[in-house]
Amino acid sequence: MASENTASSRNSVLDAHVARIDRQDKIATGVLTVIVGLVILLVVAIIAYIIARGAGRALTPGFLTNAYNDEVLPGIIYQLWDSFYLLLVTLVISVPISLGAAIFLVEYAPDNWVTSAAKTAIETLSSLPSIVVGMFGSLFFVVTLGWGISIIAGACALTMFNIPILVRTIQQALEDVPRSQRDAALAMGLTRWETTLNVLLPAAMPAIVTGVVLSAGRVFGEAAALIFTSGSAPARLNFASLNFLSPTNPFNIFRPACSLAVYIWRLTSEPTAGSTEIVWGTATILLVCVLLFNVLARLLGKFLSRRLTAE
């Protein structure tokens, strides 16, 4: 009888403990669900508000193809071009550097204080305020190197943002490749470089491409660093110009440029008649471009994953 009472008491305690854990789990799940719901609601509300305010102007015929100084309907063709051109130059500079740095840190770097210092420097660079990077870019790229207010100066400033993001992304992608693939390639007589080039990079390419596209979306909307380096005055471009040194040639990397984000800042800080509609229309286009970067990153990642991993 005593043993039965003891067993019953233990079962009661165990049931109470299970019920308490189950109750705590439901409360925690409910709280986290509410938090996620609020975050999603906030993001959707911001996107919906911007699109509602600017969709009318953004969809107006000529807004994407007219110049900013058009007397009938001012557009953003020059700013749109400068944004994508700045992004292209930035990626051309930052992707090879980031790829090389990530490969070195994963495959070649010794485990010592120098490597730790390099990783710390990369992390520190990623946390610098954009205004500080812009001021440094102004002093170094614009003044010291003598490039002046130019696209190449702005692209180099944006590269300082992009390198830490890309290095971490590529480094994580390379580290996620199974160790067995490395060992198998080395056992077959491949050198470490051949293993990296023919085994590791193809296996990590889906994650690398996804990271590059996502970082492009982040760079595309940057403004503070560009104000000090590439300028804020809208450019006057001549797409028929063949003089690549002309300040009106769209491909001249030593001319000033005004991106979409900087153009929004300029119109907001120096408002004129009708500038409010242009601001919201430009903000809508910028938002749509950033969203497209995120969608494209997911689609490219899935496509490359199926093609390169045969899944």
Sequence and secondary structure as in RCSB ss.txt:
>XXXX:A:sequence
MASENTASSRNSVLDAHVARIDRQDKIATGVLTVIVGLVILLVVAIIAYIIARGAGRALTPGFLTNAYNDEVLPG
IIYQLWDSFYLLLVTLVISVPISLGAAIFLVEYAPDNWVTSAAKTAIETLSSLPSIVVGMFGSLFFVVTLGWGIS
IIAGACALTMFNIPILVRTIQQALEDVPRSQRDAALAMGLTRWETTLNVLLPAAMPAIVTGVVLSAGRVFGEAAA
LIFTSGSAPARLNFASLNFLSPTNPFNIFRPACSLAVYIWRLTSEPTAGSTEIVWGTATILLVCVLLFNVLARLL
GKFLSRRLTAE
>XXXX:A:secstr
 HHHHHHHHHHHHHHHHHHHHHHHHHHHHHHHHHHHHHHHHHHHHHHHHHHHHHHHHHTSTTTTTS TT SSS  
 HHHHHHHHHHHHHHHHHHHHHHHHHHHIIIII  SSHHHHHHHHHHHHHHTS HHHHHHHHIIIIIIIS   S 
HHHHHHHHHHHHHHHHHHHHHHHHHTS HHHHHHHHHTT  HHHHIIIIIHHHHHHHHHHHHHHHHHHHHT  HH
HHHHT SS     TT   TTSTT TT TTS    HHHHHHHHHHS  TTHHHHHHHHHHHHHHHHHHHHHHHHHH
HHHHHHHHH  
